Amino acid sequence: MYTASKHAVLGLTKSAALEYGAQGIRINAVSPGTTQTDMLDRFAGETEEEQQKTKKYLKSLNPIGRFGEPKEIAGVVLWLCSEEASFMLGQSVTVDGGFTAT
C-alpha cells in the first residue's frame, strides 16, 4: 500500500503538471528520505534503547550516514517555489542523502 501510494503521487504530479503547466502553474513533488522527526521516533521504537538501535541501523543504510533534517527538506520546497525553479515541471526531487543512489 505504501509503495503504491508513492507511485500514485508521482503519477499524479506528472499528470497535473502537464495539465496546468501552460497556465503557469508549476507542479512538482519532493520525495524526502528518512528525516529526523517525531514520526521517525515513533517508528523507531517505544523505548529509548529500541529507538537508538533502529536509528543506528537506518543511518548505516544511508551513504551520508545521517538522517535529513526538516529544514533541509523545507529548503528544497522553498527553492521549488522560487523563480529559480521556473523551468521545473512534473519532476520529483529526491532528498535522501544518497539512499536511492545505492
VEXMAR-439318 format. One record per residue: residue number from 0; residue in three letters; z, x, y of N, C-alpha, C in turn. Coordinates in steps of 0.1 Angstrom, whole numbers, plus 5000, padded with zeros to 4 digits. Atoms other than C-alpha are relative to their C-alpha. Example, Ala and Ser with C-alpha at 12.3 -4.5 7.8 and 13.67 -1.06 7.14 Angstrom:
<sites>
+-----+------+------+------+------+-------+-------+-------+------+------+------+
: pos : code : n_c3 : n_c1 : n_c2 : ca_c3 : ca_c1 : ca_c2 : c_c3 : c_c1 : c_c2 :
+-----+------+------+------+------+-------+-------+-------+------+------+------+
:   0 :  ALA : 5000 : 5009 : 4988 :  5078 :  5123 :  4955 : 5000 : 5009 : 5012 :
:   1 :  SER : 5000 : 4991 : 4989 :  5071 :  5137 :  4989 : 5008 : 4992 : 5011 :
+-----+------+------+------+------+-------+-------+-------+------+------+------+
</sites>
This chain:
<sites>
+-----+------+------+------+------+-------+-------+-------+------+------+------+
: pos : code : n_c3 : n_c1 : n_c2 : ca_c3 : ca_c1 : ca_c2 : c_c3 : c_c1 : c_c2 :
+-----+------+------+------+------+-------+-------+-------+------+------+------+
:   0 :  MET : 5000 : 5008 : 4988 :  5000 :  5000 :  5000 : 5000 : 5009 : 5013 :
:   1 :  TYR : 4999 : 4991 : 4989 :  5009 :  5028 :  5024 : 4987 : 5006 : 5003 :
:   2 :  THR : 5012 : 4993 : 4998 :  4978 :  5047 :  5019 : 4988 : 4991 : 5004 :
:   3 :  ALA : 5010 : 5010 : 4997 :  4956 :  5016 :  5020 : 5001 : 4996 : 5015 :
:   4 :  SER : 4998 : 5004 : 4986 :  4972 :  5006 :  5053 : 4995 : 5011 : 5010 :
:   5 :  LYS : 5004 : 4989 : 4991 :  4965 :  5041 :  5068 : 4985 : 5000 : 5001 :
:   6 :  HIS : 5015 : 5000 : 5000 :  4928 :  5039 :  5058 : 4995 : 4988 : 5008 :
:   7 :  ALA : 5004 : 5012 : 4992 :  4926 :  5004 :  5073 : 5001 : 5003 : 5015 :
:   8 :  VAL : 4999 : 4997 : 4986 :  4939 :  5017 :  5106 : 4989 : 5009 : 5005 :
:   9 :  LEU : 5011 : 4991 : 4996 :  4913 :  5044 :  5107 : 4986 : 4993 : 5000 :
:  10 :  GLY : 5012 : 5009 : 5000 :  4885 :  5019 :  5098 : 5000 : 4991 : 5012 :
:  11 :  LEU : 4999 : 5009 : 4988 :  4897 :  4995 :  5125 : 4998 : 5008 : 5013 :
:  12 :  THR : 5001 : 4991 : 4988 :  4899 :  5024 :  5150 : 4985 : 5002 : 5003 :
:  13 :  LYS : 5014 : 4997 : 4998 :  4862 :  5033 :  5144 : 4992 : 4987 : 5004 :
:  14 :  SER : 5007 : 5012 : 4997 :  4850 :  4997 :  5144 : 5003 : 4995 : 5014 :
:  15 :  ALA : 4996 : 5005 : 4986 :  4869 :  4987 :  5176 : 4994 : 5010 : 5010 :
:  16 :  ALA : 5006 : 4991 : 4990 :  4857 :  5019 :  5193 : 4985 : 4998 : 5002 :
:  17 :  LEU : 5014 : 5003 : 4998 :  4821 :  5011 :  5186 : 4997 : 4987 : 5007 :
:  18 :  GLU : 5002 : 5013 : 4994 :  4825 :  4976 :  5197 : 5003 : 5000 : 5015 :
:  19 :  TYR : 4995 : 5001 : 4986 :  4843 :  4983 :  5230 : 4996 : 5013 : 5008 :
:  20 :  GLY : 5003 : 4987 : 4993 :  4831 :  5019 :  5239 : 4990 : 4998 : 5012 :
:  21 :  ALA : 5010 : 5003 : 4989 :  4801 :  5006 :  5260 : 5007 : 4994 : 5012 :
:  22 :  GLN : 4993 : 5007 : 4989 :  4826 :  4987 :  5281 : 5010 : 5010 : 5007 :
:  23 :  GLY : 4991 : 4990 : 4994 :  4845 :  5019 :  5290 : 5014 : 5000 : 4994 :
:  24 :  ILE : 4987 : 5000 : 5007 :  4874 :  5012 :  5266 : 4999 : 5010 : 4989 :
:  25 :  ARG : 4999 : 4989 : 5011 :  4883 :  5043 :  5245 : 5010 : 4996 : 4990 :
:  26 :  ILE : 4991 : 5003 : 5011 :  4899 :  5036 :  5212 : 5000 : 5012 : 4990 :
:  27 :  ASN : 4998 : 4989 : 5009 :  4913 :  5065 :  5191 : 5013 : 4997 : 4993 :
:  28 :  ALA : 4988 : 5001 : 5008 :  4941 :  5070 :  5166 : 5007 : 5013 : 5000 :
:  29 :  VAL : 4992 : 4988 : 5002 :  4969 :  5095 :  5163 : 5006 : 4999 : 4987 :
:  30 :  SER : 4994 : 4999 : 5014 :  4979 :  5105 :  5128 : 5010 : 5011 : 4999 :
:  31 :  PRO : 4990 : 4990 : 5000 :  5012 :  5123 :  5130 : 5005 : 5004 : 4986 :
:  32 :  GLY : 4994 : 4996 : 5012 :  5027 :  5143 :  5102 : 5015 : 4997 : 5001 :
:  33 :  THR : 4986 : 5002 : 5000 :  5063 :  5145 :  5094 : 5007 : 5004 : 5013 :
:  34 :  THR : 4994 : 4998 : 4987 :  5082 :  5141 :  5126 : 5015 : 4998 : 5000 :
:  35 :  GLN : 4986 : 5001 : 5000 :  5119 :  5146 :  5133 : 5004 : 4988 : 5008 :
:  36 :  THR : 4995 : 5013 : 4995 :  5131 :  5110 :  5139 : 5011 : 4995 : 4992 :
:  37 :  ASP : 4990 : 5007 : 5007 :  5158 :  5087 :  5129 : 4994 : 4995 : 4987 :
:  38 :  MET : 5007 : 5006 : 5012 :  5133 :  5072 :  5104 : 5000 : 5011 : 4989 :
:  39 :  LEU : 5000 : 4989 : 5010 :  5130 :  5107 :  5087 : 5014 : 5002 : 4995 :
:  40 :  ASP : 4986 : 4999 : 5005 :  5168 :  5109 :  5085 : 5003 : 4990 : 4989 :
:  41 :  ARG : 4997 : 5011 : 5010 :  5170 :  5076 :  5067 : 4992 : 5002 : 4988 :
:  42 :  PHE : 5008 : 4998 : 5012 :  5141 :  5085 :  5044 : 5006 : 5012 : 4992 :
:  43 :  ALA : 4996 : 4988 : 5006 :  5156 :  5119 :  5036 : 5013 : 4998 : 4991 :
:  44 :  GLY : 4988 : 5002 : 5009 :  5188 :  5105 :  5020 : 5012 : 4994 : 5008 :
:  45 :  GLU : 4988 : 5006 : 4994 :  5221 :  5088 :  5026 : 5011 : 5009 : 5004 :
:  46 :  THR : 4990 : 4991 : 4997 :  5243 :  5118 :  5027 : 4994 : 5012 : 5008 :
:  47 :  GLU : 5005 : 4988 : 4993 :  5240 :  5149 :  5049 : 4994 : 5010 : 4990 :
:  48 :  GLU : 5005 : 4991 : 5010 :  5236 :  5170 :  5018 : 4986 : 4996 : 4994 :
:  49 :  GLU : 5013 : 5005 : 5004 :  5207 :  5148 :  5005 : 4990 : 5003 : 5011 :
:  50 :  GLN : 5009 : 4999 : 4989 :  5191 :  5149 :  5039 : 4995 : 5015 : 5002 :
:  51 :  GLN : 5003 : 4986 : 4998 :  5193 :  5187 :  5042 : 4991 : 5005 : 4988 :
:  52 :  LYS : 5008 : 4996 : 5012 :  5178 :  5192 :  5006 : 4986 : 4994 : 5002 :
:  53 :  THR : 5013 : 5007 : 4999 :  5150 :  5167 :  5012 : 4992 : 5007 : 5012 :
:  54 :  LYS : 5006 : 4994 : 4989 :  5142 :  5182 :  5046 : 4995 : 5014 : 4998 :
:  55 :  LYS : 5004 : 4987 : 5004 :  5141 :  5217 :  5033 : 4988 : 5000 : 4992 :
:  56 :  TYR : 5012 : 5001 : 5008 :  5116 :  5207 :  5007 : 4988 : 4996 : 5008 :
:  57 :  LEU : 5012 : 5005 : 4992 :  5094 :  5188 :  5031 : 4995 : 5011 : 5010 :
:  58 :  LYS : 5004 : 4989 : 4991 :  5094 :  5217 :  5055 : 4992 : 5011 : 4992 :
:  59 :  SER : 5007 : 4990 : 5008 :  5083 :  5240 :  5027 : 4986 : 4996 : 4997 :
:  60 :  LEU : 5013 : 5005 : 5003 :  5052 :  5219 :  5022 : 4991 : 5002 : 5012 :
:  61 :  ASN : 5008 : 5000 : 4988 :  5041 :  5224 :  5058 : 4997 : 5015 : 5004 :
:  62 :  PRO : 5003 : 4986 : 4997 :  5023 :  5257 :  5068 : 5007 : 5005 : 5012 :
:  63 :  ILE : 4993 : 4996 : 4988 :  5040 :  5257 :  5102 : 5016 : 5002 : 4997 :
:  64 :  GLY : 4986 : 4998 : 5004 :  5074 :  5255 :  5084 : 5010 : 4992 : 5007 :
:  65 :  ARG : 4991 : 5008 : 4993 :  5089 :  5228 :  5105 : 4994 : 4986 : 5002 :
:  66 :  PHE : 5005 : 5013 : 4997 :  5087 :  5192 :  5115 : 4995 : 4999 : 5014 :
:  67 :  GLY : 5004 : 5002 : 4987 :  5070 :  5179 :  5145 : 5011 : 4993 : 5008 :
:  68 :  GLU : 4990 : 5006 : 4991 :  5090 :  5167 :  5175 : 4992 : 4988 : 5007 :
:  69 :  PRO : 5007 : 5011 : 4993 :  5083 :  5133 :  5191 : 4992 : 5003 : 5013 :
:  70 :  LYS : 5007 : 4996 : 4987 :  5074 :  5150 :  5224 : 4986 : 5006 : 4997 :
:  71 :  GLU : 5013 : 4994 : 5003 :  5046 :  5168 :  5206 : 4989 : 4990 : 4996 :
:  72 :  ILE : 5009 : 5011 : 5003 :  5031 :  5136 :  5193 : 4996 : 4993 : 5013 :
:  73 :  ALA : 5002 : 5007 : 4987 :  5036 :  5120 :  5227 : 4990 : 5008 : 5009 :
:  74 :  GLY : 5009 : 4992 : 4992 :  5017 :  5149 :  5243 : 4985 : 4997 : 4997 :
:  75 :  VAL : 5014 : 5003 : 5005 :  4986 :  5141 :  5222 : 4996 : 4987 : 5005 :
:  76 :  VAL : 5003 : 5014 : 4995 :  4988 :  5104 :  5231 : 4997 : 5001 : 5015 :
:  77 :  LEU : 5002 : 4999 : 4986 :  4991 :  5113 :  5268 : 4986 : 5006 : 5003 :
:  78 :  TRP : 5013 : 4994 : 4998 :  4961 :  5136 :  5265 : 4988 : 4990 : 4998 :
:  79 :  LEU : 5011 : 5009 : 5004 :  4940 :  5109 :  5248 : 4999 : 4989 : 5011 :
:  80 :  CYS : 5001 : 5010 : 4989 :  4949 :  5085 :  5277 : 4995 : 5006 : 5013 :
:  81 :  SER : 5004 : 4993 : 4988 :  4938 :  5111 :  5303 : 4985 : 5000 : 5001 :
:  82 :  GLU : 5014 : 4998 : 4998 :  4904 :  5117 :  5318 : 4994 : 5012 : 4993 :
:  83 :  GLU : 5004 : 4988 : 5007 :  4903 :  5150 :  5300 : 4994 : 4996 : 4986 :
:  84 :  ALA : 5004 : 5005 : 5013 :  4897 :  5130 :  5268 : 4989 : 4989 : 5001 :
:  85 :  SER : 5009 : 5011 : 4997 :  4870 :  5108 :  5283 : 4988 : 4999 : 4990 :
:  86 :  PHE : 5012 : 5000 : 5010 :  4844 :  5117 :  5256 : 5005 : 4998 : 4986 :
:  87 :  MET : 4995 : 5002 : 5013 :  4867 :  5110 :  5227 : 4999 : 4985 : 4997 :
:  88 :  LEU : 5001 : 5014 : 5004 :  4859 :  5077 :  5209 : 4999 : 4999 : 4985 :
:  89 :  GLY : 5000 : 5003 : 5014 :  4867 :  5064 :  5175 : 5005 : 5011 : 4991 :
:  90 :  GLN : 4995 : 4989 : 5008 :  4885 :  5095 :  5163 : 5015 : 4999 : 4997 :
:  91 :  SER : 4986 : 4999 : 5003 :  4917 :  5102 :  5146 : 5005 : 5014 : 5002 :
:  92 :  VAL : 4995 : 4986 : 4997 :  4937 :  5132 :  5159 : 5012 : 5002 : 4991 :
:  93 :  THR : 4989 : 4997 : 5009 :  4959 :  5146 :  5132 : 5009 : 5010 : 5006 :
:  94 :  VAL : 4990 : 4991 : 4994 :  4990 :  5162 :  5145 : 5011 : 5002 : 4989 :
:  95 :  ASP : 4991 : 4999 : 5011 :  5007 :  5175 :  5114 : 5004 : 5015 : 4996 :
:  96 :  GLY : 4996 : 4986 : 5003 :  5014 :  5213 :  5117 : 4992 : 5007 : 4990 :
:  97 :  GLY : 5009 : 4994 : 5010 :  4985 :  5221 :  5094 : 5002 : 4994 : 4986 :
:  98 :  PHE : 4997 : 5006 : 5014 :  4998 :  5199 :  5064 : 4987 : 4996 : 4993 :
:  99 :  THR : 5012 : 5005 : 5006 :  4964 :  5183 :  5058 : 4989 : 5011 : 4999 :
: 100 :  ALA : 5010 : 4989 : 5001 :  4946 :  5217 :  5062 : 5002 : 5008 : 4986 :
: 101 :  THR : 4997 : 4993 : 5013 :  4962 :  5229 :  5029 : 4992 : 4994 : 4988 :
+-----+------+------+------+------+-------+-------+-------+------+------+------+
</sites>
